[in-house]
Amino acid sequence: MLELRAFDVRVFLDTNVLVAGSVRQHPHFLRADSLLCACMNRKIEGIVHAHSLLEFHSAVTQLPRGLAVPAAQVRGLLADGILAYIRLVALSAEEVCDVQKRAGELGLSGGIIYDLYHLAIAERENVGRFYTFNTRHFQALASPDFSGRIIAP
């Protein structure tokens, strides 16, 4: 059962939580689904970065063992499910430049910049929790006062 506290009212959902909660056969389905249900029932406000929709498409269309969602069905899966009960947010052009600057200062290269991108949204939105199944990875990128908010569902 998902335990909610007052400071958790606004939460960020990483792409891997969206994927796990959308595929019943996923090993983390129940954990992610309880979080998505809390969003659906308006117990918490789920926030998702607009870039996550592209990551979601990539991930669910490449799932193994016959679980992959056909590309033509992804938009419907999002529109009929996830997008109906979460808030989609994006960074401004200036904020994107700030993320690129921060990535350069940290010496980051490759796809990890997208995780920094998600953290920038979560920090800007002042979420109580950042839910991901990749906690250590995000905690290593986060500022010291934000890293404690990053947890697995």
Summary of the structure (lengths in Angstrom):
residues: 153
radius of gyration: 15.1
end to end distance: 9.9
largest distance: 41.6
contacts: 452
relative contact order: 0.18
helix: 55%
strand: 12%
